[in-house]
Amino acid sequence: MEDLLCDLESNEACPEPNPKQTRIQKLSVLVQWLVYFILMWQSLCKLSDNRLEWLLQFLFQFLKVLSHLSGCEYLAELLAIIPSSLYLLRKFACFDRDNFIKYAQSVVNCIT
């Protein structure tokens, strides 16, 4: 409560609101939330990569057909951003999955 009162009594100017975001920026933020949810869901529910790959491919194809049938431009723009594979999902989230390479190199280093 003291922190809130201290902020209210301060004479500093409030920060300016963010400029209006474009539709693509708004969609990419939503896709980021979706990507992080899917990755957390995979981790917490211990889903295999194959199951997640199937889910992503199905969702992508479903949204593609829905976009085509509805003629909705939002869905078309969303499809351009949504990752359609596990590789693209991890690339979108900036996750490196080269554990095998690192493990193989450390084994080779231990042997030599």
Summary of the structure (lengths in Angstrom):
residues: 112
radius of gyration: 21.5
end to end distance: 61.3
largest distance: 66.0
contacts: 224
relative contact order: 0.11
helix: 73%
strand: 0%
